[in-house]
């Protein structure tokens, strides 16, 4: 049996889920911006308690490692590592974009590819192209979108673009095989937990001491104003 607590704070949505052998037992999601730091630990404890377990009952902690919001990822990973240290449990890391794609894998056949997008800045998105069997077609990258983006892939198959970074790309990607979902798909601990279950069965754990979020690109802060 695997009892896994999963955390996703990659974007403005903060979500926590508990899975037992891949079966969802409880989930809690907050769509309030900047709620991560103040509510995450409470959400984790509440979800586990609601399902009738204690934190000591957990077999592993899973976290969406990124890409995504720098601040959100730091909070999620720090919280997950804190639980791992305190409870002496292994850490499982899941690619945020792969977890997003998993939400749609059963809705499309092999003639379609999935391209989750997380908003970065201006016309840049974090993205990845995956098929419905979760095979990676195009690796995770920070991509500046223009009219030629994904053209080689779009010439071969239809591509479903979704996520909070997709809407701003629709005016640029006008290929006939490009499909943009009107429903916004957020990263969720629900599918983080499903992918984490597979990793748990293979004992694919992270080094809790050295593990860092998958930022994908270096953080660029604003320069202090001269007085």
C-alpha positions in Angstrom: 0.0 0.0 0.0 1.2 3.5 -0.8 -0.3 6.5 1.1 1.0 9.6 -0.6 0.4 13.3 0.2 0.8 15.5 -2.9 1.4 19.2 -3.1 1.1 21.6 -6.1 1.9 25.3 -5.7 3.3 25.9 -9.2 0.7 28.6 -10.1 -1.8 30.8 -8.4 -3.8 27.6 -7.5 -2.7 25.9 -4.3 -3.8 22.2 -4.1 -3.2 19.3 -1.8 -4.3 15.7 -2.3 -4.1 12.3 -0.6 -3.9 9.0 -2.6 -3.9 5.4 -1.5 -2.5 3.1 -4.2 -3.5 5.7 -6.8 -7.0 6.1 -5.5 -7.9 9.7 -4.6 -9.1 9.9 -1.0 -9.3 13.6 -0.4 -8.3 16.9 -2.2 -8.4 20.6 -1.3 -7.8 23.4 -3.7 -7.5 27.2 -3.1 -7.9 29.6 -6.0 -6.9 32.6 -3.9 -3.7 34.2 -5.0 -0.9 34.5 -2.4 -2.6 31.9 -0.2 0.3 29.3 -0.5 2.5 30.4 2.4 -0.3 31.0 4.9 -2.5 28.0 4.2 -0.4 25.2 2.7 0.6 23.4 5.9 -3.0 23.7 7.3 -4.4 22.3 4.0 -2.0 19.3 4.2 -3.0 18.5 7.8 -6.7 18.9 7.1 -6.7 16.7 4.0 -4.9 13.9 5.8 -7.2 14.2 8.8 -10.4 14.3 6.7 -9.4 11.0 5.1 -9.1 9.4 8.5 -5.3 9.2 8.7 -2.5 10.9 10.6 0.7 12.4 9.1 2.7 9.6 10.5 0.6 7.1 8.4 2.0 8.6 5.2 4.4 6.6 3.0 5.7 9.5 1.0 5.4 13.2 0.2 5.1 14.3 -3.5 5.5 17.7 -4.9 5.1 19.4 -8.3 8.7 20.4 -8.9 8.0 23.0 -11.7 8.3 24.8 -13.9 6.0 27.5 -12.6 6.0 30.5 -10.2 9.3 30.9 -8.5 7.8 31.8 -5.2 5.1 29.1 -5.4 7.6 26.4 -6.2 9.9 27.5 -3.3 6.9 27.3 -0.9 5.7 23.9 -2.1 9.1 22.3 -2.2 10.1 23.7 1.2 6.9 22.5 2.8 7.3 19.0 1.2 10.9 18.8 2.4 9.9 19.9 5.9 7.3 17.1 6.1 9.9 14.6 4.8 12.5 15.6 7.4 10.0 15.7 10.3 8.3 12.4 9.4 11.3 10.6 7.9 9.5 9.9 4.6 10.8 9.8 1.1 10.3 12.7 -1.4 8.8 12.3 -4.9 9.1 15.1 -7.5 6.7 15.4 -10.4 7.0 17.6 -13.5 4.2 20.1 -13.3 3.5 20.1 -17.1 3.4 16.3 -17.2 0.8 16.4 -14.3 -1.2 18.9 -16.3 -1.1 16.7 -19.4 -2.3 13.7 -17.4 -5.5 15.5 -16.7 -6.4 15.2 -20.4 -4.7 12.0 -21.6 -8.0 10.0 -21.6 -9.9 12.6 -23.6 -7.8 12.4 -26.8 -6.6 9.6 -29.0 -3.2 9.1 -30.7 -4.0 11.6 -33.4 -3.7 14.4 -30.9 -0.8 15.7 -28.9 -1.0 17.6 -25.6 0.8 20.9 -24.9 0.3 22.3 -21.4 1.4 25.9 -21.1 2.2 27.9 -17.9 2.4 31.6 -18.3 5.9 33.1 -17.9 6.3 36.7 -19.0 5.3 38.7 -22.1 5.0 36.1 -25.0 7.0 33.4 -23.1 5.5 30.2 -21.7 6.8 27.1 -20.0 5.6 24.2 -22.2 6.1 20.6 -23.2 4.5 18.4 -25.9 3.3 15.0 -24.8 1.2 12.2 -26.4 -1.7 10.5 -24.8 0.5 7.7 -23.5 2.6 10.3 -21.6 5.6 10.0 -24.0 7.5 13.2 -24.3 7.6 14.6 -27.8 9.1 17.9 -27.0 11.1 18.5 -23.8 10.1 21.0 -21.1 11.3 24.5 -22.1 10.7 28.2 -21.7 9.6 29.2 -25.2 8.9 32.6 -26.7 5.9 32.1 -28.9 5.7 33.4 -32.5 3.8 32.4 -35.7 6.3 29.6 -36.4 6.1 28.0 -33.0 5.4 24.2 -33.1 4.9 24.4 -36.9 6.9 21.2 -37.5 4.8 19.2 -35.0 1.5 20.9 -36.1 2.2 19.8 -39.7 2.0 16.2 -38.5 -0.7 16.1 -35.8 -3.3 18.1 -34.0 -2.1 19.8 -30.8 -4.2 20.7 -27.8 -2.9 23.9 -26.2 -4.1 24.5 -22.6 -3.1 26.0 -19.3 -2.9 29.7 -18.1 -0.3 30.5 -20.7 -2.3 29.3 -23.7 -4.7 32.1 -24.3 -2.1 34.7 -25.1 -0.6 32.4 -27.7 -3.7 31.9 -29.7 -3.2 35.0 -31.9 0.3 33.8 -32.8 -0.3 30.0 -33.4 -2.9 30.0 -36.1 -2.1 26.6 -37.8 -5.2 24.6 -38.7 -4.1 21.8 -36.4 -3.8 24.0 -33.3 -6.7 23.6 -30.9 -7.0 25.9 -27.9 -9.3 24.9 -25.0 -11.7 27.5 -23.7 -11.6 25.9 -20.3 -8.6 26.8 -18.2 -6.7 23.8 -16.9 -4.7 24.4 -13.8 -2.0 22.2 -12.3 -3.5 20.0 -9.6 -2.2 17.8 -6.8 -4.8 15.2 -8.0 -2.6 14.2 -11.0 0.6 14.8 -9.2 -0.4 12.1 -6.8 -1.3 9.7 -9.7 2.2 10.1 -11.2 3.8 10.0 -7.8 2.2 6.6 -7.2 4.0 5.2 -10.3 7.3 6.7 -9.0 6.7 5.2 -5.6 6.3 1.7 -7.0 9.6 2.1 -8.8 11.3 3.7 -5.7 12.1 6.8 -7.6 12.8 9.1 -4.7 14.7 12.5 -4.5 17.5 13.4 -2.2 15.6 15.4 0.4 18.8 17.4 1.4 19.9 18.5 -2.1 16.6 18.6 -4.0 15.7 22.0 -5.5 12.7 23.2 -7.6 12.8 22.9 -11.4 12.9 26.6 -12.1 13.9 26.0 -15.7 15.5 29.4 -16.0 17.3 31.7 -13.6 15.4 34.1 -11.5 15.8 37.7 -12.7 14.9 40.2 -10.0 14.3 43.9 -10.4 17.2 46.3 -9.8 16.9 48.5 -6.8 16.1 52.1 -7.6 18.9 54.6 -7.2 18.2 57.3 -4.5 
